[in-house]
Amino acid sequence: MFVSFEEVTEGLLEHLGPSAVISPALAQDFDCIDLALRLHDLNFKGMYRATAPDLPRPEVVEKEIAHLCPSIDFKIITSL
């Protein structure tokens, strides 16, 4: 299911019960840090993966999100 950043709410997560969330690392209206923070605030317990095929140092973003959102299982996917 595809939803906008604004549609990611507690109600949506309760209704769908996703085990994983996937997004681009950088979208028009948000980035993966924004979404990680929202998921963290909503107590999401699944995996969050962001796609970024051209990101030169994905580990930098992964470390930042691990610091800001320690309960989020986050990784960047650089190849499909």
Secondary structure, 3 states (H helix, E strand, C coil): CCCCHHHCCHHHHHHHCCCEEEEECECCCCEHHHHHHHHHHCCCCCEEEEECCCCCCHHHHHHHHHHHCCCCEEEEECCC
